[in-house]
């Protein structure tokens, strides 16, 4: 594989370096410096931060040899002096305490989504992102030291790290989520920092990781939780929109409607976009019109269904740089069409509802624990879910009685990699839906993935102690990576594509609510319904429907079948020995059922398109 890029091709990135004169770090800095637009030095004069970023998204505070930098979506509208003063107070706390742990009380009060970087008087450097994957931190060793960045490919390029074909094989897994393997970078020697963790670079010792966040106990009543969510989500939207003259946003389902209405309370001109669906039951435009009419202040654009690109569109021309294979590539033309319209309208900020499902709807797998703590409530909810989704009674009981550890569950996943996917009406009370390798994966690829799963099973821990909480966090990790890649695609358009539901404070507010009140078959997203009283117009606040794009996928599969077949020709995955291109071609020629059979294609298409895009940008 010809890896791609000059770092100059990336619109936004940063590199974090320890304060050392070591030869390896010095060489990395020298390689990065020609591509960097901005730089921030250590007190020694050596580079601390190098990269390209929006100056308005960056705040630096200094107190002696202590420094604190905030980079991302935070108080971007505040006066520069006020921003620097707040960061300087945080740096002063680090200097006075002599420890980087002093940062915690400051960051806990800051709304938004950002990377937090600090240096203490002893030269130790700490980097952290968010609790989910929107603000990811990657790190790698170079000689005796370590360096960090916000993109995996930045480190891979600077370190000449090659593609790790075994890790790439894991990315072929479909239909389920497999923590911790799914989030591993596909480059040799490059690692991802888990959400809610920080990385410390010590000039006199090895890099260390530590946890700064744990999921909250879900013990808050719905009414109190709704007030907390309203405050957190309102602050998340305000911190992005304050001081702007124009903001665009999605206006589709209930989640994006809440964000749009919160934005409309500010001073910015709000321009909302709703994409119509080919499905006659898709009712987003109906509800969007009701919302806009009631608000009376929002400029609204409906995009006719025939003008919205279908799933699988543009696979042969995708040439943008993502730092990992992404499901975004499968649907990038459709999903980015609104962002392009936003850019043409002059917007530099586009708000989305990505993340709302995970924060608000949660996982019905919470019933696994609820059956022990609140059996009567669990039984009532189970009856509702069985009626709603036609869960077979035997499978429900089997999953409820399954008390295997996460490590044992991983071992079972390894054994069942090539079994048929679970039926669409299977209960979802397990640690996760068990992922599957597609049947066009080669025996060598399957064996490699099985070895990696079994190796991980020896030490892996779930993201939370019960099935439902783990499943919610694992889904957030997956979808927030999707949101991060949306941001990487929007960057060249000059647009920040923002997902307020994935802010740390918003995630905490959602997860703290009692699961039996937040997650129920009897009400649709009761948490956001209660949290937006007086914000979302009553004509749409209690909407209980959710459109999906399954018809767009089914139609796209037919209309863009030739593009899928083109991917089978001289397949890069086949060159690497990971798939049988003939078997993939046979699958693409078949009529496929969207919910299972077509979905099996997504990860393979994502990997194939990503490999080709890394080649095309090197020419």
C-alpha positions in Angstrom: 0.0 0.0 0.0 1.3 3.4 -1.0 0.6 5.6 2.1 -0.6 8.9 1.2 0.0 12.1 2.5 2.0 15.1 2.9 0.7 16.6 6.1 0.1 19.7 4.1 -2.9 18.1 2.5 -4.7 17.8 5.9 -6.8 20.9 6.8 -6.5 20.3 10.6 -4.1 18.3 12.8 -1.8 18.7 15.8 1.2 16.9 17.1 2.3 16.9 20.8 6.0 16.5 21.6 7.7 16.0 25.0 10.3 18.5 26.2 13.4 16.4 25.3 16.5 16.8 23.2 16.3 13.1 22.2 17.3 12.4 18.7 14.1 10.6 17.7 11.8 13.4 19.0 14.0 16.0 17.4 13.8 14.2 14.0 10.0 13.9 14.3 9.7 17.6 15.0 11.9 18.4 12.0 9.8 16.3 9.7 6.5 17.9 11.0 7.7 21.5 11.1 7.6 22.2 7.3 3.9 21.2 7.2 2.8 23.0 10.3 1.2 26.4 10.2 1.1 26.9 13.9 3.5 26.0 16.7 3.7 26.5 20.5 7.1 26.0 22.2 8.1 24.5 25.5 9.8 27.0 27.9 13.0 25.5 26.6 12.2 26.6 23.1 11.7 23.1 21.9 8.4 22.5 20.1 5.5 21.4 22.2 2.6 21.7 19.7 2.9 21.7 16.0 0.1 21.5 13.4 -2.7 23.3 11.6 -5.8 24.5 13.5 -8.3 27.3 13.4 -6.8 30.1 15.6 -10.3 30.8 17.1 -10.5 27.2 18.3 -7.2 27.5 20.3 -6.6 29.1 23.6 -3.3 29.1 25.5 -2.7 30.0 29.1 0.6 30.4 30.8 1.8 30.6 34.4 5.6 30.4 34.7 6.7 27.1 33.2 3.2 25.7 33.4 1.0 25.9 30.3 -2.6 24.9 29.4 -4.0 24.7 25.9 -7.6 24.1 24.9 -8.3 23.2 21.2 -11.7 22.6 19.8 -15.3 23.8 20.3 -15.2 25.7 23.6 -15.8 29.3 24.4 -14.9 30.5 20.9 -17.0 33.6 21.2 -15.4 35.0 24.3 -12.9 37.8 24.1 -9.3 36.6 23.6 -8.2 38.2 26.8 -10.9 36.4 28.8 -10.2 33.1 27.2 -6.5 33.4 27.9 -7.2 34.4 31.5 -9.3 31.3 32.1 -6.6 29.1 30.6 -4.0 30.9 32.6 -5.9 30.3 35.8 -5.8 26.6 35.0 -2.1 26.8 34.3 -1.6 28.6 37.6 -3.4 25.8 39.4 -1.1 23.3 37.8 1.9 25.4 38.7 0.8 25.8 42.4 -0.2 22.2 42.9 2.8 20.9 41.0 0.6 18.3 39.4 -1.4 17.9 36.2 -4.3 16.5 38.2 -5.3 20.1 39.1 -6.7 20.4 35.6 -9.7 18.3 36.4 -11.8 20.9 38.3 -11.4 23.4 35.5 -12.2 21.1 32.7 -15.3 19.8 34.5 -16.8 23.3 34.3 -16.0 23.9 30.6 -18.8 23.1 28.2 -18.0 22.0 24.6 -15.9 19.4 22.9 -12.1 19.9 22.9 -8.7 18.5 23.5 -7.0 19.6 26.7 -3.2 19.8 26.7 -1.1 20.8 29.7 2.5 21.0 30.8 3.6 21.2 34.4 6.8 23.0 35.8 8.7 19.7 35.8 8.2 19.3 32.0 5.5 16.6 32.1 2.9 16.9 29.4 -0.7 15.6 29.6 -3.1 15.2 26.7 -6.7 14.1 26.9 -9.7 14.1 24.6 -13.3 13.4 25.5 -15.2 10.5 27.0 -16.2 9.2 23.5 -14.3 9.2 20.2 -15.0 12.6 18.7 -11.9 14.1 20.3 -9.5 11.1 20.0 -5.9 11.0 21.1 -3.3 8.7 19.3 0.2 8.0 20.5 3.3 6.1 19.4 6.8 5.5 20.6 9.8 6.9 18.9 13.0 5.7 20.4 12.7 5.9 24.2 10.1 8.6 24.0 6.4 8.9 22.9 4.6 11.5 20.8 0.8 12.1 20.4 -1.6 13.5 17.8 -5.3 13.9 17.1 -5.0 11.8 13.9 -3.6 8.3 13.6 -2.3 9.0 10.0 -0.3 12.0 11.2 1.8 9.7 13.5 2.0 7.0 10.8 3.4 9.4 8.3 5.9 11.0 10.6 7.1 7.6 11.9 7.0 5.8 8.5 4.7 3.3 10.2 3.3 0.7 7.8 -0.1 -0.7 7.4 -0.9 -3.4 10.0 -2.8 -6.0 7.9 -4.0 -8.0 10.9 -5.6 -4.9 12.4 -7.1 -4.1 9.1 -8.7 -7.5 9.0 -10.5 -6.7 12.2 -12.2 -3.8 10.4 -14.0 -6.3 8.2 -16.1 -7.5 11.1 -19.7 -6.6 10.5 -23.0 -6.6 12.3 -21.7 -5.9 15.8 -19.2 -4.0 17.9 -16.1 -5.5 19.4 -14.4 -3.5 22.1 -11.5 -3.0 22.3 -10.4 -4.2 18.9 -12.6 -2.1 16.7 -11.0 1.2 17.7 -7.4 0.2 17.2 -5.6 2.2 14.5 -4.5 0.2 11.5 -0.9 1.3 11.6 2.0 -0.6 13.2 2.9 0.9 16.5 0.2 3.6 16.6 -2.3 3.2 19.5 -5.5 5.0 20.4 -6.1 6.4 23.9 -9.4 5.0 25.3 -12.1 7.5 25.9 -12.1 9.0 29.4 -8.3 8.5 29.7 -5.3 10.8 29.6 -1.8 10.3 28.4 1.2 11.7 30.2 4.6 12.3 28.4 7.5 12.4 30.9 10.8 13.7 29.7 12.6 11.4 32.1 10.4 8.3 31.9 8.0 6.3 29.9 4.6 7.6 28.8 1.8 6.7 31.1 -2.0 6.4 30.7 -4.6 7.0 33.3 -8.4 7.2 33.7 -10.0 10.6 34.5 -13.7 9.6 33.8 -16.0 6.8 34.8 -19.6 6.4 33.8 -22.1 7.9 36.3 -24.3 5.8 38.4 -27.7 5.7 36.7 -29.8 6.8 39.7 -31.2 10.1 38.8 -35.0 10.4 38.4 -36.3 11.4 34.9 -37.5 14.9 35.9 -34.2 15.8 37.5 -32.3 14.1 34.7 -34.3 16.1 32.1 -33.3 19.4 33.9 -29.7 18.3 33.8 -29.8 17.4 30.2 -31.5 20.6 29.3 -28.8 22.6 31.0 -25.9 20.5 29.5 -27.3 20.4 25.9 -28.3 24.1 26.1 -24.7 25.0 27.1 -23.3 22.7 24.4 -25.2 24.5 21.7 -24.7 28.0 23.1 -20.9 27.6 23.4 -20.8 26.9 19.7 -23.3 29.5 18.4 -22.6 32.5 20.7 -21.2 35.4 18.8 -21.8 33.9 15.3 -24.0 35.6 12.7 -24.9 32.4 10.8 -25.3 28.8 11.9 -26.7 25.9 9.8 -28.2 22.7 11.2 -29.9 19.5 10.3 -33.6 19.4 11.0 -34.8 15.8 10.7 -35.5 13.6 13.7 -36.3 14.6 17.3 -32.6 14.8 18.3 -31.6 17.3 15.6 -34.9 19.2 16.1 -33.9 19.8 19.8 -30.5 21.1 18.7 -32.0 23.4 16.0 -34.5 24.8 18.5 -31.8 25.5 21.1 -29.7 27.2 18.4 -32.7 29.3 17.4 -32.8 30.9 20.9 -29.6 32.7 20.3 -28.7 35.7 18.1 -27.4 33.9 15.1 -29.3 33.4 11.9 -30.4 29.8 11.8 -30.6 28.0 8.5 -32.0 24.4 8.7 -32.0 21.7 6.1 -34.2 18.7 5.8 -33.6 15.9 3.3 -36.7 14.2 2.0 -36.8 10.4 1.8 -38.0 8.2 -1.0 -39.9 6.2 1.6 -43.5 7.5 1.6 -43.6 6.8 5.3 -40.5 9.0 5.9 -42.1 11.9 7.7 -39.1 14.2 8.6 -40.2 16.9 6.2 -43.7 17.0 7.7 -42.4 17.4 11.3 -39.8 19.9 10.1 -42.4 22.2 8.6 -44.4 22.1 11.8 -41.4 23.0 13.8 -40.3 25.8 11.5 -43.8 27.3 11.3 -44.0 27.4 15.0 -40.6 28.9 15.5 -41.1 31.6 12.9 -37.4 32.6 12.8 -35.7 29.8 11.0 -34.8 29.8 7.3 -35.7 26.3 6.1 -34.7 24.4 3.0 -36.2 21.0 2.0 -34.1 18.9 -0.3 -36.3 16.8 -2.6 -35.6 13.1 -2.3 -34.6 12.8 -5.9 -31.8 15.4 -5.3 -30.3 13.5 -2.4 -27.5 11.1 -3.3 -28.2 7.4 -2.5 -26.2 5.1 -0.4 -23.1 3.7 -2.3 -23.0 6.8 -4.4 -19.5 8.2 -5.2 -17.5 5.1 -4.2 -15.2 5.3 -7.2 -14.4 9.0 -6.7 -13.8 9.2 -3.0 -10.3 10.7 -2.5 -10.5 12.4 0.8 -8.1 11.6 3.7 -9.6 9.8 6.7 -7.3 8.4 9.3 -9.1 5.0 9.4 -11.5 3.0 7.4 -14.9 4.5 8.1 -18.5 3.5 7.5 -18.9 7.2 6.5 -17.5 6.3 3.0 -20.5 4.0 2.2 -22.9 6.9 2.6 -20.6 9.9 2.3 -22.3 11.5 -0.8 -25.7 11.5 0.9 -24.6 12.6 4.3 -22.2 15.3 3.0 -24.7 16.8 0.6 -26.3 19.0 3.3 -22.9 20.1 4.6 -21.9 21.2 1.1 -25.1 23.3 1.0 -24.2 24.7 4.3 -20.8 25.7 3.0 -22.4 27.3 0.0 -24.7 29.3 2.2 -21.7 30.7 4.0 -21.8 28.7 7.2 -18.7 27.7 9.1 -20.6 25.8 11.8 -23.1 23.0 11.1 -25.0 21.4 14.0 -26.1 17.8 13.8 -28.1 15.4 16.0 -25.5 12.6 15.8 -25.2 10.8 19.1 -28.8 11.5 20.2 -29.9 7.9 19.8 -27.2 6.6 22.1 -27.6 9.3 24.8 -31.4 9.4 24.7 -32.7 6.0 23.7 -29.9 3.9 25.3 -29.8 0.2 25.1 -32.6 -2.2 26.0 -29.8 -4.5 27.2 -30.1 -2.5 30.4 -32.9 -5.0 31.1 -30.2 -7.7 31.8 -29.3 -5.9 35.0 -32.7 -4.5 35.7 -34.1 -8.1 35.8 -32.1 -8.5 39.0 -32.6 -5.1 40.6 -36.2 -4.3 39.6 -37.7 -7.6 38.3 -41.3 -6.4 38.1 -40.3 -3.4 36.0 -38.0 -5.5 33.8 -40.8 -8.0 33.2 -43.2 -5.3 32.1 -40.7 -3.7 29.8 -39.8 -7.1 28.4 -43.4 -7.7 27.5 -43.5 -4.4 25.7 -40.2 -5.1 23.7 -41.3 -8.6 22.8 -44.6 -7.3 21.4 -42.9 -4.4 19.6 -39.9 -6.3 18.1 -41.3 -9.9 18.1 -38.4 -11.2 20.2 -38.6 -15.0 20.5 -39.3 -16.0 24.1 -36.6 -18.7 24.2 -33.9 -16.4 23.0 -35.0 -13.7 25.5 -34.7 -16.1 28.4 -31.4 -17.5 27.2 -29.9 -14.0 27.1 -31.3 -12.9 30.4 -29.9 -16.0 32.1 -26.5 -15.6 30.5 -24.1 -14.5 33.2 -20.8 -15.0 31.3 -18.1 -12.5 31.8 -17.1 -10.2 29.0 -13.9 -12.2 28.4 -16.0 -15.4 28.1 -18.3 -13.7 25.7 -15.3 -12.6 23.5 -14.1 -16.2 23.4 -17.6 -17.2 22.1 -17.5 -14.5 19.5 -14.1 -15.8 18.3 -15.6 -19.3 17.9 -18.7 -18.1 16.0 -17.0 -15.6 13.5 -18.3 -17.4 10.4 -21.8 -18.3 11.7 -24.8 -16.7 10.0 -25.8 -13.3 11.5 -28.5 -13.2 14.1 -32.0 -12.7 12.6 -33.4 -9.2 12.6 -35.8 -10.0 15.4 -33.2 -11.4 17.8 -33.2 -9.9 21.3 -30.5 -7.4 22.1 -29.8 -8.1 25.8 -26.2 -9.5 25.3 -22.9 -7.6 25.7 -23.3 -6.7 22.0 -24.6 -8.2 18.8 -22.0 -10.8 17.9 -20.0 -9.5 14.9 -19.4 -11.7 12.0 -16.7 -12.0 9.3 -18.3 -11.9 5.8 -18.1 -15.1 3.9 -15.8 -13.5 1.3 -13.1 -13.1 4.0 -10.2 -15.5 3.4 -9.5 -18.3 5.9 -6.3 -16.5 6.7 -8.1 -13.3 7.5 -10.6 -15.2 9.7 -7.9 -17.0 11.5 -6.0 -13.7 12.1 -9.1 -12.0 13.6 -9.8 -15.1 15.7 -6.3 -15.0 17.2 -6.6 -11.3 18.0 -10.0 -11.7 19.7 -8.7 -14.6 21.8 -5.6 -12.6 22.7 -7.7 -9.7 23.8 -10.0 -12.0 25.7 -7.2 -12.8 28.2 -7.2 -9.2 29.6 -10.2 -7.3 28.1 -12.6 -5.6 30.4 -16.0 -4.3 29.5 -16.6 -0.5 29.3 -19.1 -0.9 32.2 -20.1 -3.6 34.6 -23.5 -4.5 33.1 -24.5 -5.4 29.5 -26.6 -2.3 28.8 -24.1 0.3 30.0 -21.3 -1.4 28.2 -23.4 -1.7 25.0 -24.3 2.0 25.2 -20.6 3.1 25.6 -19.4 0.7 22.9 -22.0 2.1 20.5 -21.0 5.7 21.4 -17.4 4.8 20.7 -18.4 3.5 17.2 -20.8 6.3 16.2 -18.6 9.0 17.6 -15.8 7.8 15.4 -18.3 8.2 12.6 -18.9 11.8 13.8 -15.2 12.4 13.9 -14.8 11.3 10.3 -17.8 13.5 9.3 -15.7 16.4 10.7 -12.6 15.3 8.8 -14.7 15.4 5.6 -16.3 18.8 6.4 -12.9 20.4 7.2 -11.8 21.0 3.6 -15.2 22.7 3.0 -14.4 25.2 5.8 -17.2 23.9 8.0 -17.0 22.6 11.5 -19.6 19.8 11.7 -20.6 19.6 15.3 -22.2 16.8 17.4 -23.3 18.4 20.8 -24.8 15.2 22.1 -21.3 13.8 22.4 -20.0 16.5 24.7 -18.8 15.1 28.0 -21.4 16.9 30.1 -24.3 15.9 27.8 -23.2 12.2 27.8 -23.0 12.3 31.6 -26.4 13.9 31.9 -28.0 11.2 29.7 -26.2 8.2 31.4 -27.1 9.3 34.9 -30.8 8.9 34.4 -32.5 5.7 35.8 -32.5 3.2 32.9 -36.1 2.1 33.5 -37.2 5.7 32.9 -34.9 6.7 30.1 -35.3 3.4 28.1 -38.8 2.1 27.8 -40.9 0.5 25.1 -43.8 2.7 26.1 -42.5 6.1 25.3 -40.2 7.5 22.5 -37.1 9.2 24.0 -38.8 10.5 27.1 -35.6 12.2 28.3 -35.4 14.7 25.4 -39.2 15.1 25.4 -39.1 16.3 29.0 -35.9 18.2 28.6 -37.2 20.4 25.7 -40.4 21.7 27.3 -40.6 25.3 26.3 -37.8 24.9 23.7 -39.2 22.6 21.0 -42.7 23.7 19.9 -45.5 21.6 21.3 -46.6 20.7 17.8 -43.4 18.6 17.3 -42.0 18.0 20.8 -43.8 14.7 21.4 -43.1 13.3 18.0 -42.9 9.5 18.4 -41.7 8.4 14.9 -38.2 8.0 13.4 -37.5 7.8 9.7 -34.7 5.6 8.3 -32.9 5.4 5.1 -33.4 1.7 4.3 -35.1 2.5 1.0 -32.2 4.8 0.1 -29.9 1.9 0.6 -32.0 -0.5 -1.3 -32.4 1.8 -4.2 -28.7 2.8 -4.0 -27.7 -0.9 -4.1 -29.5 -1.3 -7.4 -28.5 2.0 -9.0 -24.8 1.8 -8.0 -24.3 -1.9 -8.3 -21.7 -1.2 -11.1 -19.7 0.9 -8.6 -19.7 -2.0 -6.1 -18.6 -4.4 -8.8 -15.8 -2.1 -9.8 -14.4 -2.4 -6.3 -14.1 -6.1 -6.9 -11.7 -5.5 -9.8 -8.1 -5.4 -8.7 -9.3 -5.3 -5.1 -6.7 -3.9 -2.7 -8.1 -6.1 0.1 -7.7 -9.1 -2.2 -4.1 -8.1 -2.9 -3.5 -8.2 0.8 -5.0 -11.7 1.0 -7.9 -10.5 3.2 -10.9 -11.3 0.9 -11.9 -13.4 -2.1 -12.8 -10.9 -4.7 -14.8 -13.4 -6.7 -17.0 -14.3 -3.7 -17.5 -10.6 -3.0 -18.5 -10.0 -6.6 -21.0 -12.9 -6.5 -22.6 -11.3 -3.4 -22.8 -7.9 -5.0 -24.7 -9.4 -8.0 -27.4 -10.8 -5.8 -30.6 -9.1 -4.7 -29.9 -8.3 -1.0 -32.1 -7.8 2.0 -31.1 -4.4 3.5 -31.2 -5.1 7.2 -28.7 -8.0 7.1 -27.3 -9.0 3.7 -26.6 -5.5 2.4 -25.2 -4.4 5.8 -22.6 -7.1 5.6 -21.1 -5.2 2.7 -20.5 -1.9 4.6 -17.3 -2.7 6.4 -15.7 -4.3 3.4 -16.6 -1.4 1.2 -15.3 1.0 3.8 -11.9 -0.8 3.9 -11.6 -1.1 0.2 -12.5 2.6 -0.5 -10.2 3.7 2.3 -7.2 1.8 0.8 -7.8 3.3 -2.6 -8.2 6.8 -1.3 -4.9 6.6 0.5 -3.3 5.7 -2.9 -5.1 8.4 -4.9 -3.9 11.2 -2.6 -0.3 10.1 -3.0 -0.3 10.8 -6.7 
